[in-house]
Amino acid sequence: MKSTIKYFSILFLCMLLGACAPKEDPAELYEQESPLQADITMPDDFSDSGDLIKIELTQNSKIVEDADFVHVEIWKGDGSFHDGMEEAENAGDGIYTFNKNLKEDGLYYIKVHAGNNGSTIMPTLPFAVGELSKADVEALNDHVPVENGDHSQHH
């Protein structure tokens, strides 16, 4: 009798453990990410108020018509200018625009803060206005954007 109980106990445990086997594709159990992507187009001349900075947002290879947020932040590489985050305007068809008149020559950086459907990105792009100084060229060659100011703003 003891051997029969032992036999059924082992059989029951094997069936129980077999029922707890993992699924064949565990990746399906996790949330699938769909990263947001931004293509930033800078104007040739920043002295003309008609030239806009254009940000094209896509997600899953589709245009993002109405992003959760799109903010733009611009600062000068030498720290003499920092413009806090401002909201970009939705121009339609996945294009968001921002206008900034920059009159001083030098190396600047633009950071786009954009979010949609749980994906947030903050690409940073260097750009030149007018002539670059030797220090600006060296900073650009080092690829190290130096950001000045307090960035305690939250979305």
Secondary structure, DSSP 8 states (H G I E B T S, - for coil): -HHHHHHHHHHHHHHHHHHT---S-GGGGS-----EEEEEE--S-SSSTT--EEEEEEETTEE-SS-SEEEEEEEETTSS-EEEEEE-EEEETTEEEE-----S-EEEEEEEEEEETTEEE--EEEEEES---HHHHHHHHHT-----S------
